[in-house]
């Protein structure tokens, strides 16, 4: 029962954070949404940063699985990029409210940079497997901007479905390799 309540809290918080942004979702908003007391919430999570850390753990676990897979040829690479985009979209509040997450979540601040390094390493391995010559660091910076912050621009531009947004970002990424 306790695990179910904890999962309900995390699911509600993720949905609210993604929909309204961190600044509009204090713990009180989560308790109202779930119709539970503040004390009930604090039994599981003492503060909002604890909720953010738990959500980041989910994000990190999914990314670790994706980053463990080799990029392979350009079709496997496309699927790999799509998987990263899907996870980033699911946890989009991390990037939409990036500065605030960095300030409030010590876990995110510590582990996020490590995840970025691993992702970059996998990207460089893919580029090497294509036997391309060039400044991969600049190419990677463009890829990183699309992977993490491209959705922010897509969301700000208008109501685009998740599927269409991910497709558009994938198209943008793959244009770089044609």
C-alpha positions in Angstrom: 0.0 0.0 0.0 2.8 2.4 0.9 4.5 1.9 -2.5 1.3 2.5 -4.3 0.8 5.8 -2.5 4.4 6.8 -3.2 3.9 6.0 -6.9 0.6 8.0 -7.0 2.4 11.0 -5.5 5.3 10.7 -8.0 2.9 10.3 -11.0 0.8 13.3 -10.0 3.9 15.4 -9.3 5.4 14.5 -12.7 2.2 15.4 -14.5 1.8 18.7 -12.6 5.4 19.7 -13.0 5.3 19.0 -16.8 1.9 20.7 -17.2 2.3 23.8 -15.0 6.1 24.1 -14.3 7.9 23.8 -10.9 7.1 27.4 -9.8 3.4 26.7 -10.0 3.5 23.4 -8.2 4.3 23.6 -4.5 3.7 20.5 -2.4 0.3 21.9 -1.5 -0.8 21.7 -5.1 0.2 18.0 -5.2 -1.8 17.3 -2.0 -4.9 19.1 -3.4 -4.6 17.2 -6.6 -4.4 13.9 -4.8 -6.9 14.9 -2.1 -4.4 13.9 0.7 -3.1 15.8 3.7 0.2 17.6 3.8 1.3 15.3 6.6 0.5 12.3 4.4 2.7 13.7 1.6 5.6 14.6 4.0 5.5 11.0 5.4 6.8 9.9 1.9 8.6 13.1 0.8 9.8 15.7 3.4 10.1 18.4 0.7 9.5 19.0 -2.9 13.2 18.5 -3.7 12.8 14.9 -2.5 10.0 14.4 -5.0 12.2 15.9 -7.7 15.1 13.7 -6.7 12.9 10.6 -6.9 11.6 11.6 -10.4 15.2 12.2 -11.5 16.1 8.7 -10.3 13.5 7.3 -12.7 14.8 9.5 -15.5 18.4 8.5 -14.7 17.5 4.8 -14.6 15.9 5.0 -18.0 18.7 7.0 -19.5 21.3 4.5 -18.1 19.5 1.7 -20.0 19.4 3.7 -23.2 23.0 4.8 -23.0 24.2 1.2 -22.3 23.1 0.2 -25.8 25.5 0.7 -28.7 24.5 3.2 -31.3 25.3 0.9 -34.3 24.4 2.0 -37.8 22.4 5.2 -38.6 19.1 3.3 -38.2 19.9 2.1 -34.8 21.3 5.5 -34.0 18.0 7.0 -35.0 16.1 4.7 -32.6 18.6 5.5 -29.9 18.0 9.2 -30.4 14.3 8.7 -30.4 14.5 6.8 -27.1 16.4 9.7 -25.5 13.8 12.2 -26.9 11.0 10.1 -25.5 12.5 10.0 -22.0 13.4 13.7 -22.1 9.8 14.4 -23.1 8.4 12.3 -20.3 10.5 14.3 -17.8 10.4 17.6 -19.7 10.0 19.7 -16.6 13.7 18.9 -15.9 14.6 20.9 -19.0 11.8 23.5 -19.1 12.7 24.5 -15.5 16.4 23.6 -15.8 17.9 26.3 -13.6 15.4 25.8 -10.9 15.9 22.0 -10.9 19.7 22.6 -10.7 19.1 24.9 -7.6 16.6 22.6 -5.8 17.9 19.1 -6.5 21.4 18.2 -5.3 21.0 14.8 -7.0 20.2 16.3 -10.4 23.1 18.7 -10.2 25.5 15.9 -9.3 24.4 13.1 -11.6 23.1 15.1 -14.6 26.6 16.1 -15.7 27.7 12.5 -15.5 24.8 11.4 -17.8 25.7 14.1 -20.3 29.3 12.8 -20.4 28.2 9.3 -21.0 25.8 10.4 -23.7 28.5 12.4 -25.4 30.9 9.4 -25.2 28.3 7.2 -26.9 27.7 9.8 -29.6 31.4 10.1 -30.3 31.7 6.3 -30.6 28.9 6.4 -33.2 30.6 9.1 -35.1 33.9 7.1 -35.0 32.0 4.1 -36.3 30.9 6.1 -39.3 34.6 6.9 -39.9 33.7 10.6 -40.4 36.3 13.2 -40.0 35.5 16.6 -38.5 34.8 18.5 -35.4 32.4 16.2 -33.6 32.4 18.4 -30.5 30.5 21.2 -32.3 28.1 18.6 -33.9 27.5 17.1 -30.5 26.7 20.6 -29.0 24.0 21.0 -31.7 22.6 17.5 -31.0 22.6 18.2 -27.3 20.6 21.4 -27.8 18.0 19.5 -29.8 17.8 16.6 -27.4 17.3 18.6 -24.3 15.9 22.0 -25.2 14.4 21.5 -28.6 11.2 20.3 -26.9 11.0 23.5 -25.0 10.8 25.5 -28.2 8.3 23.1 -29.7 6.1 23.4 -26.6 6.4 27.2 -26.5 5.5 27.5 -30.2 2.1 25.8 -29.9 0.1 22.8 -29.1 2.0 20.0 -30.8 1.3 16.4 -29.9 4.0 14.5 -28.2 4.3 12.2 -31.2 4.7 15.1 -33.7 7.1 16.9 -31.5 9.4 13.9 -31.1 9.1 13.2 -34.8 10.0 16.8 -35.6 13.0 16.8 -33.3 14.2 13.4 -34.8 13.9 14.9 -38.3 16.0 17.9 -37.2 18.6 15.5 -35.7 18.8 13.2 -38.7 19.2 16.2 -41.1 22.6 16.7 -39.5 23.8 13.3 -40.8 22.6 13.5 -44.4 
